[in-house]
Amino acid sequence: MTHPRLVYAMAPNVPLQSLQTGGMTMGNRIRPTAAEIFAPADLLKGILVVSSFGFWAVMLGLMPVLLFRIWLA
């Protein structure tokens, strides 16, 4: 199962009959929007932001403990 945001990056399913009869109804897009094109990059950016926050949270949480252990040693 794919991630919901990755579904936006897929090409739209356009029935062949609508293309042969002179086009689609107004409101349907053939070209993808920018949000659909950059959805995978947006997902990657979100993962990097969350992981970097987790890294700094661990570092700031462990740093006083490690310094205290070194000071006592």
PDB file of N, CA, C and O in Angstrom, chain B, residues numbered from 101:
ATOM      1  N   MET B 101       0.843  -1.176   0.000  1.00  0.00           N
ATOM      2  CA  MET B 101       0.000   0.000   0.000  1.00  0.00           C
ATOM      3  C   MET B 101       0.891   1.243   0.000  1.00  0.00           C
ATOM      4  O   MET B 101       1.837   1.332   0.782  1.00  0.00           O
ATOM      5  N   THR B 102       0.595   2.175  -0.854  1.00  0.00           N
ATOM      6  CA  THR B 102       1.420   3.363  -0.950  1.00  0.00           C
ATOM      7  C   THR B 102       0.980   4.408   0.061  1.00  0.00           C
ATOM      8  O   THR B 102      -0.140   4.385   0.570  1.00  0.00           O
ATOM      9  N   HIS B 103       1.885   5.308   0.330  1.00  0.00           N
ATOM     10  CA  HIS B 103       1.596   6.419   1.236  1.00  0.00           C
ATOM     11  C   HIS B 103       0.575   7.340   0.568  1.00  0.00           C
ATOM     12  O   HIS B 103       0.632   7.527  -0.647  1.00  0.00           O
ATOM     13  N   PRO B 104      -0.359   7.923   1.332  1.00  0.00           N
ATOM     14  CA  PRO B 104      -1.394   8.763   0.702  1.00  0.00           C
ATOM     15  C   PRO B 104      -0.841   9.941  -0.077  1.00  0.00           C
ATOM     16  O   PRO B 104      -1.438  10.352  -1.073  1.00  0.00           O
ATOM     17  N   ARG B 105       0.283  10.494   0.351  1.00  0.00           N
ATOM     18  CA  ARG B 105       0.831  11.641  -0.368  1.00  0.00           C
ATOM     19  C   ARG B 105       1.466  11.221  -1.691  1.00  0.00           C
ATOM     20  O   ARG B 105       1.549  12.024  -2.620  1.00  0.00           O
ATOM     21  N   LEU B 106       1.913   9.973  -1.784  1.00  0.00           N
ATOM     22  CA  LEU B 106       2.529   9.515  -3.021  1.00  0.00           C
ATOM     23  C   LEU B 106       1.491   9.280  -4.110  1.00  0.00           C
ATOM     24  O   LEU B 106       1.836   9.224  -5.291  1.00  0.00           O
ATOM     25  N   VAL B 107       0.233   9.142  -3.731  1.00  0.00           N
ATOM     26  CA  VAL B 107      -0.820   8.946  -4.716  1.00  0.00           C
ATOM     27  C   VAL B 107      -0.949  10.174  -5.596  1.00  0.00           C
ATOM     28  O   VAL B 107      -1.299  10.055  -6.770  1.00  0.00           O
ATOM     29  N   TYR B 108      -0.669  11.371  -5.046  1.00  0.00           N
ATOM     30  CA  TYR B 108      -0.756  12.590  -5.824  1.00  0.00           C
ATOM     31  C   TYR B 108       0.243  12.624  -6.971  1.00  0.00           C
ATOM     32  O   TYR B 108       0.000  13.282  -7.982  1.00  0.00           O
ATOM     33  N   ALA B 109       1.352  11.930  -6.829  1.00  0.00           N
ATOM     34  CA  ALA B 109       2.393  11.970  -7.848  1.00  0.00           C
ATOM     35  C   ALA B 109       2.076  11.077  -9.046  1.00  0.00           C
ATOM     36  O   ALA B 109       2.756  11.149 -10.069  1.00  0.00           O
ATOM     37  N   MET B 110       1.056  10.244  -8.924  1.00  0.00           N
ATOM     38  CA  MET B 110       0.703   9.349 -10.024  1.00  0.00           C
ATOM     39  C   MET B 110      -0.039  10.101 -11.120  1.00  0.00           C
ATOM     40  O   MET B 110      -0.686  11.117 -10.866  1.00  0.00           O
ATOM     41  N   ALA B 111       0.063   9.595 -12.322  1.00  0.00           N
ATOM     42  CA  ALA B 111      -0.632  10.224 -13.449  1.00  0.00           C
ATOM     43  C   ALA B 111      -2.131   9.984 -13.328  1.00  0.00           C
ATOM     44  O   ALA B 111      -2.555   8.916 -12.888  1.00  0.00           O
ATOM     45  N   PRO B 112      -2.934  10.966 -13.714  1.00  0.00           N
ATOM     46  CA  PRO B 112      -4.386  10.783 -13.616  1.00  0.00           C
ATOM     47  C   PRO B 112      -4.888   9.771 -14.639  1.00  0.00           C
ATOM     48  O   PRO B 112      -4.327   9.649 -15.728  1.00  0.00           O
ATOM     49  N   ASN B 113      -5.926   9.061 -14.291  1.00  0.00           N
ATOM     50  CA  ASN B 113      -6.544   8.100 -15.207  1.00  0.00           C
ATOM     51  C   ASN B 113      -7.561   8.837 -16.059  1.00  0.00           C
ATOM     52  O   ASN B 113      -8.625   9.218 -15.572  1.00  0.00           O
ATOM     53  N   VAL B 114      -7.237   9.040 -17.326  1.00  0.00           N
ATOM     54  CA  VAL B 114      -8.126   9.747 -18.243  1.00  0.00           C
ATOM     55  C   VAL B 114      -8.714   8.718 -19.196  1.00  0.00           C
ATOM     56  O   VAL B 114      -7.969   8.039 -19.904  1.00  0.00           O
ATOM     57  N   PRO B 115     -10.047   8.590 -19.229  1.00  0.00           N
ATOM     58  CA  PRO B 115     -10.657   7.634 -20.162  1.00  0.00           C
ATOM     59  C   PRO B 115     -10.338   8.016 -21.605  1.00  0.00           C
ATOM     60  O   PRO B 115     -10.379   9.189 -21.976  1.00  0.00           O
ATOM     61  N   LEU B 116     -10.026   7.017 -22.400  1.00  0.00           N
ATOM     62  CA  LEU B 116      -9.683   7.256 -23.800  1.00  0.00           C
ATOM     63  C   LEU B 116     -10.860   7.866 -24.560  1.00  0.00           C
ATOM     64  O   LEU B 116     -10.657   8.675 -25.466  1.00  0.00           O
ATOM     65  N   GLN B 117     -12.064   7.494 -24.208  1.00  0.00           N
ATOM     66  CA  GLN B 117     -13.242   8.004 -24.902  1.00  0.00           C
ATOM     67  C   GLN B 117     -13.389   9.519 -24.722  1.00  0.00           C
ATOM     68  O   GLN B 117     -13.803  10.207 -25.655  1.00  0.00           O
ATOM     69  N   SER B 118     -13.060  10.045 -23.547  1.00  0.00           N
ATOM     70  CA  SER B 118     -13.198  11.480 -23.329  1.00  0.00           C
ATOM     71  C   SER B 118     -12.184  12.265 -24.151  1.00  0.00           C
ATOM     72  O   SER B 118     -12.446  13.407 -24.528  1.00  0.00           O
ATOM     73  N   LEU B 119     -11.045  11.674 -24.429  1.00  0.00           N
ATOM     74  CA  LEU B 119     -10.050  12.360 -25.256  1.00  0.00           C
ATOM     75  C   LEU B 119     -10.445  12.338 -26.731  1.00  0.00           C
ATOM     76  O   LEU B 119     -10.136  13.272 -27.471  1.00  0.00           O
ATOM     77  N   GLN B 120     -11.124  11.281 -27.157  1.00  0.00           N
ATOM     78  CA  GLN B 120     -11.510  11.165 -28.559  1.00  0.00           C
ATOM     79  C   GLN B 120     -12.738  12.007 -28.890  1.00  0.00           C
ATOM     80  O   GLN B 120     -12.920  12.380 -30.049  1.00  0.00           O
ATOM     81  N   THR B 121     -13.572  12.312 -27.926  1.00  0.00           N
ATOM     82  CA  THR B 121     -14.803  13.044 -28.199  1.00  0.00           C
ATOM     83  C   THR B 121     -14.623  14.557 -28.104  1.00  0.00           C
ATOM     84  O   THR B 121     -15.611  15.292 -28.123  1.00  0.00           O
ATOM     85  N   GLY B 122     -13.410  15.027 -28.003  1.00  0.00           N
ATOM     86  CA  GLY B 122     -13.190  16.463 -27.994  1.00  0.00           C
ATOM     87  C   GLY B 122     -12.763  17.030 -26.661  1.00  0.00           C
ATOM     88  O   GLY B 122     -12.700  18.250 -26.511  1.00  0.00           O
ATOM     89  N   GLY B 123     -12.473  16.206 -25.708  1.00  0.00           N
ATOM     90  CA  GLY B 123     -11.950  16.726 -24.446  1.00  0.00           C
ATOM     91  C   GLY B 123     -12.741  16.261 -23.247  1.00  0.00           C
ATOM     92  O   GLY B 123     -13.701  15.498 -23.353  1.00  0.00           O
ATOM     93  N   MET B 124     -12.305  16.744 -22.114  1.00  0.00           N
ATOM     94  CA  MET B 124     -12.934  16.363 -20.857  1.00  0.00           C
ATOM     95  C   MET B 124     -13.802  17.513 -20.363  1.00  0.00           C
ATOM     96  O   MET B 124     -13.750  18.625 -20.889  1.00  0.00           O
ATOM     97  N   THR B 125     -14.586  17.225 -19.360  1.00  0.00           N
ATOM     98  CA  THR B 125     -15.421  18.273 -18.789  1.00  0.00           C
ATOM     99  C   THR B 125     -14.551  19.265 -18.036  1.00  0.00           C
ATOM    100  O   THR B 125     -13.434  18.945 -17.630  1.00  0.00           O
ATOM    101  N   MET B 126     -15.065  20.452 -17.856  1.00  0.00           N
ATOM    102  CA  MET B 126     -14.302  21.501 -17.192  1.00  0.00           C
ATOM    103  C   MET B 126     -14.053  21.115 -15.737  1.00  0.00           C
ATOM    104  O   MET B 126     -14.950  20.613 -15.059  1.00  0.00           O
ATOM    105  N   GLY B 127     -12.855  21.347 -15.271  1.00  0.00           N
ATOM    106  CA  GLY B 127     -12.504  21.024 -13.902  1.00  0.00           C
ATOM    107  C   GLY B 127     -11.554  19.845 -13.795  1.00  0.00           C
ATOM    108  O   GLY B 127     -10.850  19.725 -12.793  1.00  0.00           O
ATOM    109  N   ASN B 128     -11.509  18.984 -14.778  1.00  0.00           N
ATOM    110  CA  ASN B 128     -10.560  17.879 -14.777  1.00  0.00           C
ATOM    111  C   ASN B 128      -9.256  18.358 -15.403  1.00  0.00           C
ATOM    112  O   ASN B 128      -9.249  19.039 -16.428  1.00  0.00           O
ATOM    113  N   ARG B 129      -8.162  17.986 -14.762  1.00  0.00           N
ATOM    114  CA  ARG B 129      -6.861  18.444 -15.250  1.00  0.00           C
ATOM    115  C   ARG B 129      -6.113  17.297 -15.912  1.00  0.00           C
ATOM    116  O   ARG B 129      -6.138  16.165 -15.428  1.00  0.00           O
ATOM    117  N   ILE B 130      -5.452  17.595 -17.015  1.00  0.00           N
ATOM    118  CA  ILE B 130      -4.584  16.610 -17.650  1.00  0.00           C
ATOM    119  C   ILE B 130      -3.179  16.731 -17.061  1.00  0.00           C
ATOM    120  O   ILE B 130      -2.548  15.729 -16.726  1.00  0.00           O
ATOM    121  N   ARG B 131      -2.701  17.966 -16.939  1.00  0.00           N
ATOM    122  CA  ARG B 131      -1.384  18.180 -16.350  1.00  0.00           C
ATOM    123  C   ARG B 131      -1.488  18.164 -14.826  1.00  0.00           C
ATOM    124  O   ARG B 131      -2.446  18.701 -14.270  1.00  0.00           O
ATOM    125  N   PRO B 132      -0.522  17.558 -14.146  1.00  0.00           N
ATOM    126  CA  PRO B 132      -0.566  17.542 -12.683  1.00  0.00           C
ATOM    127  C   PRO B 132      -0.217  18.916 -12.110  1.00  0.00           C
ATOM    128  O   PRO B 132       0.523  19.685 -12.723  1.00  0.00           O
ATOM    129  N   THR B 133      -0.751  19.210 -10.942  1.00  0.00           N
ATOM    130  CA  THR B 133      -0.436  20.469 -10.277  1.00  0.00           C
ATOM    131  C   THR B 133       0.922  20.364  -9.598  1.00  0.00           C
ATOM    132  O   THR B 133       1.502  19.281  -9.512  1.00  0.00           O
ATOM    133  N   ALA B 134       1.421  21.491  -9.118  1.00  0.00           N
ATOM    134  CA  ALA B 134       2.716  21.499  -8.431  1.00  0.00           C
ATOM    135  C   ALA B 134       2.666  20.659  -7.162  1.00  0.00           C
ATOM    136  O   ALA B 134       3.647  20.002  -6.815  1.00  0.00           O
ATOM    137  N   ALA B 135       1.534  20.675  -6.470  1.00  0.00           N
ATOM    138  CA  ALA B 135       1.410  19.862  -5.257  1.00  0.00           C
ATOM    139  C   ALA B 135       1.518  18.375  -5.580  1.00  0.00           C
ATOM    140  O   ALA B 135       2.083  17.610  -4.798  1.00  0.00           O
ATOM    141  N   GLU B 136       0.985  17.965  -6.720  1.00  0.00           N
ATOM    142  CA  GLU B 136       1.079  16.565  -7.121  1.00  0.00           C
ATOM    143  C   GLU B 136       2.500  16.207  -7.550  1.00  0.00           C
ATOM    144  O   GLU B 136       2.974  15.104  -7.277  1.00  0.00           O
ATOM    145  N   ILE B 137       3.177  17.135  -8.221  1.00  0.00           N
ATOM    146  CA  ILE B 137       4.528  16.856  -8.712  1.00  0.00           C
ATOM    147  C   ILE B 137       5.520  16.746  -7.549  1.00  0.00           C
ATOM    148  O   ILE B 137       6.363  15.849  -7.532  1.00  0.00           O
ATOM    149  N   PHE B 138       5.416  17.657  -6.581  1.00  0.00           N
ATOM    150  CA  PHE B 138       6.412  17.720  -5.516  1.00  0.00           C
ATOM    151  C   PHE B 138       5.988  16.988  -4.246  1.00  0.00           C
ATOM    152  O   PHE B 138       6.601  17.188  -3.198  1.00  0.00           O
ATOM    153  N   ALA B 139       4.965  16.152  -4.309  1.00  0.00           N
ATOM    154  CA  ALA B 139       4.518  15.406  -3.131  1.00  0.00           C
ATOM    155  C   ALA B 139       5.613  14.497  -2.563  1.00  0.00           C
ATOM    156  O   ALA B 139       5.774  14.460  -1.343  1.00  0.00           O
ATOM    157  N   PRO B 140       6.376  13.760  -3.388  1.00  0.00           N
ATOM    158  CA  PRO B 140       7.441  12.931  -2.803  1.00  0.00           C
ATOM    159  C   PRO B 140       8.534  13.767  -2.128  1.00  0.00           C
ATOM    160  O   PRO B 140       9.061  13.371  -1.089  1.00  0.00           O
ATOM    161  N   ALA B 141       8.875  14.912  -2.710  1.00  0.00           N
ATOM    162  CA  ALA B 141       9.890  15.770  -2.094  1.00  0.00           C
ATOM    163  C   ALA B 141       9.376  16.345  -0.778  1.00  0.00           C
ATOM    164  O   ALA B 141      10.134  16.489   0.181  1.00  0.00           O
ATOM    165  N   ASP B 142       8.091  16.669  -0.736  1.00  0.00           N
ATOM    166  CA  ASP B 142       7.491  17.189   0.486  1.00  0.00           C
ATOM    167  C   ASP B 142       7.494  16.125   1.572  1.00  0.00           C
ATOM    168  O   ASP B 142       7.736  16.429   2.741  1.00  0.00           O
ATOM    169  N   LEU B 143       7.231  14.896   1.199  1.00  0.00           N
ATOM    170  CA  LEU B 143       7.272  13.786   2.150  1.00  0.00           C
ATOM    171  C   LEU B 143       8.682  13.594   2.694  1.00  0.00           C
ATOM    172  O   LEU B 143       8.864  13.406   3.897  1.00  0.00           O
ATOM    173  N   LEU B 144       9.681  13.640   1.816  1.00  0.00           N
ATOM    174  CA  LEU B 144      11.070  13.491   2.249  1.00  0.00           C
ATOM    175  C   LEU B 144      11.476  14.633   3.176  1.00  0.00           C
ATOM    176  O   LEU B 144      12.166  14.405   4.170  1.00  0.00           O
ATOM    177  N   LYS B 145      11.061  15.843   2.867  1.00  0.00           N
ATOM    178  CA  LYS B 145      11.373  16.993   3.718  1.00  0.00           C
ATOM    179  C   LYS B 145      10.768  16.803   5.109  1.00  0.00           C
ATOM    180  O   LYS B 145      11.412  17.098   6.115  1.00  0.00           O
ATOM    181  N   GLY B 146       9.543  16.317   5.162  1.00  0.00           N
ATOM    182  CA  GLY B 146       8.910  16.067   6.453  1.00  0.00           C
ATOM    183  C   GLY B 146       9.650  15.026   7.268  1.00  0.00           C
ATOM    184  O   GLY B 146       9.814  15.178   8.478  1.00  0.00           O
ATOM    185  N   ILE B 147      10.093  13.973   6.612  1.00  0.00           N
ATOM    186  CA  ILE B 147      10.856  12.931   7.314  1.00  0.00           C
ATOM    187  C   ILE B 147      12.161  13.490   7.853  1.00  0.00           C
ATOM    188  O   ILE B 147      12.544  13.181   8.982  1.00  0.00           O
ATOM    189  N   LEU B 148      12.856  14.312   7.060  1.00  0.00           N
ATOM    190  CA  LEU B 148      14.120  14.897   7.513  1.00  0.00           C
ATOM    191  C   LEU B 148      13.917  15.852   8.685  1.00  0.00           C
ATOM    192  O   LEU B 148      14.729  15.869   9.611  1.00  0.00           O
ATOM    193  N   VAL B 149      12.861  16.637   8.663  1.00  0.00           N
ATOM    194  CA  VAL B 149      12.598  17.572   9.762  1.00  0.00           C
ATOM    195  C   VAL B 149      12.319  16.809  11.056  1.00  0.00           C
ATOM    196  O   VAL B 149      12.843  17.162  12.113  1.00  0.00           O
ATOM    197  N   VAL B 150      11.502  15.773  10.973  1.00  0.00           N
ATOM    198  CA  VAL B 150      11.172  15.000  12.170  1.00  0.00           C
ATOM    199  C   VAL B 150      12.405  14.274  12.706  1.00  0.00           C
ATOM    200  O   VAL B 150      12.627  14.242  13.917  1.00  0.00           O
ATOM    201  N   SER B 151      13.202  13.695  11.819  1.00  0.00           N
ATOM    202  CA  SER B 151      14.381  12.960  12.289  1.00  0.00           C
ATOM    203  C   SER B 151      15.432  13.895  12.871  1.00  0.00           C
ATOM    204  O   SER B 151      16.092  13.540  13.848  1.00  0.00           O
ATOM    205  N   SER B 152      15.603  15.090  12.290  1.00  0.00           N
ATOM    206  CA  SER B 152      16.582  16.020  12.856  1.00  0.00           C
ATOM    207  C   SER B 152      16.118  16.542  14.207  1.00  0.00           C
ATOM    208  O   SER B 152      16.935  16.755  15.102  1.00  0.00           O
ATOM    209  N   PHE B 153      14.804  16.751  14.365  1.00  0.00           N
ATOM    210  CA  PHE B 153      14.292  17.153  15.679  1.00  0.00           C
ATOM    211  C   PHE B 153      14.552  16.056  16.703  1.00  0.00           C
ATOM    212  O   PHE B 153      14.939  16.343  17.836  1.00  0.00           O
ATOM    213  N   GLY B 154      14.343  14.808  16.313  1.00  0.00           N
ATOM    214  CA  GLY B 154      14.600  13.704  17.223  1.00  0.00           C
ATOM    215  C   GLY B 154      16.065  13.605  17.607  1.00  0.00           C
ATOM    216  O   GLY B 154      16.390  13.329  18.762  1.00  0.00           O
ATOM    217  N   PHE B 155      16.958  13.831  16.639  1.00  0.00           N
ATOM    218  CA  PHE B 155      18.396  13.790  16.922  1.00  0.00           C
ATOM    219  C   PHE B 155      18.779  14.840  17.950  1.00  0.00           C
ATOM    220  O   PHE B 155      19.480  14.535  18.915  1.00  0.00           O
ATOM    221  N   TRP B 156      18.325  16.081  17.756  1.00  0.00           N
ATOM    222  CA  TRP B 156      18.692  17.155  18.691  1.00  0.00           C
ATOM    223  C   TRP B 156      18.026  16.965  20.041  1.00  0.00           C
ATOM    224  O   TRP B 156      18.605  17.333  21.063  1.00  0.00           O
ATOM    225  N   ALA B 157      16.833  16.403  20.077  1.00  0.00           N
ATOM    226  CA  ALA B 157      16.188  16.128  21.361  1.00  0.00           C
ATOM    227  C   ALA B 157      16.997  15.101  22.151  1.00  0.00           C
ATOM    228  O   ALA B 157      17.173  15.250  23.360  1.00  0.00           O
ATOM    229  N   VAL B 158      17.483  14.073  21.484  1.00  0.00           N
ATOM    230  CA  VAL B 158      18.303  13.060  22.156  1.00  0.00           C
ATOM    231  C   VAL B 158      19.636  13.664  22.595  1.00  0.00           C
ATOM    232  O   VAL B 158      20.087  13.419  23.714  1.00  0.00           O
ATOM    233  N   MET B 159      20.260  14.443  21.731  1.00  0.00           N
ATOM    234  CA  MET B 159      21.554  15.039  22.083  1.00  0.00           C
ATOM    235  C   MET B 159      21.424  15.998  23.270  1.00  0.00           C
ATOM    236  O   MET B 159      22.247  15.958  24.185  1.00  0.00           O
ATOM    237  N   LEU B 160      20.420  16.843  23.265  1.00  0.00           N
ATOM    238  CA  LEU B 160      20.261  17.788  24.365  1.00  0.00           C
ATOM    239  C   LEU B 160      19.832  17.083  25.647  1.00  0.00           C
ATOM    240  O   LEU B 160      20.128  17.557  26.744  1.00  0.00           O
ATOM    241  N   GLY B 161      19.144  15.964  25.519  1.00  0.00           N
ATOM    242  CA  GLY B 161      18.754  15.213  26.701  1.00  0.00           C
ATOM    243  C   GLY B 161      19.901  14.419  27.297  1.00  0.00           C
ATOM    244  O   GLY B 161      19.983  14.261  28.515  1.00  0.00           O
ATOM    245  N   LEU B 162      20.791  13.916  26.444  1.00  0.00           N
ATOM    246  CA  LEU B 162      21.909  13.102  26.933  1.00  0.00           C
ATOM    247  C   LEU B 162      23.128  13.919  27.333  1.00  0.00           C
ATOM    248  O   LEU B 162      23.934  13.467  28.146  1.00  0.00           O
ATOM    249  N   MET B 163      23.272  15.102  26.780  1.00  0.00           N
ATOM    250  CA  MET B 163      24.488  15.874  27.026  1.00  0.00           C
ATOM    251  C   MET B 163      24.695  16.184  28.515  1.00  0.00           C
ATOM    252  O   MET B 163      25.813  16.005  28.996  1.00  0.00           O
ATOM    253  N   PRO B 164      23.691  16.635  29.271  1.00  0.00           N
ATOM    254  CA  PRO B 164      23.936  16.861  30.704  1.00  0.00           C
ATOM    255  C   PRO B 164      24.308  15.577  31.448  1.00  0.00           C
ATOM    256  O   PRO B 164      25.146  15.606  32.350  1.00  0.00           O
ATOM    257  N   VAL B 165      23.702  14.472  31.084  1.00  0.00           N
ATOM    258  CA  VAL B 165      24.012  13.204  31.742  1.00  0.00           C
ATOM    259  C   VAL B 165      25.443  12.788  31.445  1.00  0.00           C
ATOM    260  O   VAL B 165      26.170  12.370  32.346  1.00  0.00           O
ATOM    261  N   LEU B 166      25.852  12.902  30.175  1.00  0.00           N
ATOM    262  CA  LEU B 166      27.220  12.515  29.810  1.00  0.00           C
ATOM    263  C   LEU B 166      28.255  13.432  30.456  1.00  0.00           C
ATOM    264  O   LEU B 166      29.289  12.958  30.927  1.00  0.00           O
ATOM    265  N   LEU B 167      27.994  14.713  30.484  1.00  0.00           N
ATOM    266  CA  LEU B 167      28.934  15.642  31.121  1.00  0.00           C
ATOM    267  C   LEU B 167      29.036  15.371  32.616  1.00  0.00           C
ATOM    268  O   LEU B 167      30.125  15.442  33.186  1.00  0.00           O
ATOM    269  N   PHE B 168      27.923  15.064  33.250  1.00  0.00           N
ATOM    270  CA  PHE B 168      27.942  14.762  34.678  1.00  0.00           C
ATOM    271  C   PHE B 168      28.722  13.488  34.940  1.00  0.00           C
ATOM    272  O   PHE B 168      29.464  13.406  35.919  1.00  0.00           O
ATOM    273  N   ARG B 169      28.562  12.475  34.063  1.00  0.00           N
ATOM    274  CA  ARG B 169      29.319  11.225  34.254  1.00  0.00           C
ATOM    275  C   ARG B 169      30.818  11.449  34.050  1.00  0.00           C
ATOM    276  O   ARG B 169      31.630  10.866  34.768  1.00  0.00           O
ATOM    277  N   ILE B 170      31.192  12.282  33.085  1.00  0.00           N
ATOM    278  CA  ILE B 170      32.617  12.563  32.856  1.00  0.00           C
ATOM    279  C   ILE B 170      33.194  13.359  34.025  1.00  0.00           C
ATOM    280  O   ILE B 170      34.327  13.126  34.447  1.00  0.00           O
ATOM    281  N   TRP B 171      32.409  14.293  34.540  1.00  0.00           N
ATOM    282  CA  TRP B 171      32.877  15.129  35.665  1.00  0.00           C
ATOM    283  C   TRP B 171      33.104  14.291  36.915  1.00  0.00           C
ATOM    284  O   TRP B 171      34.018  14.562  37.693  1.00  0.00           O
ATOM    285  N   LEU B 172      32.262  13.261  37.107  1.00  0.00           N
ATOM    286  CA  LEU B 172      32.420  12.397  38.265  1.00  0.00           C
ATOM    287  C   LEU B 172      33.549  11.386  38.102  1.00  0.00           C
ATOM    288  O   LEU B 172      34.097  10.909  39.095  1.00  0.00           O
ATOM    289  N   ALA B 173      33.900  11.058  36.878  1.00  0.00           N
ATOM    290  CA  ALA B 173      34.910  10.005  36.641  1.00  0.00           C
ATOM    291  C   ALA B 173      36.319  10.439  36.984  1.00  0.00           C
ATOM    292  O   ALA B 173      37.259   9.658  36.834  1.00  0.00           O
TER     293      ALA B 173
END
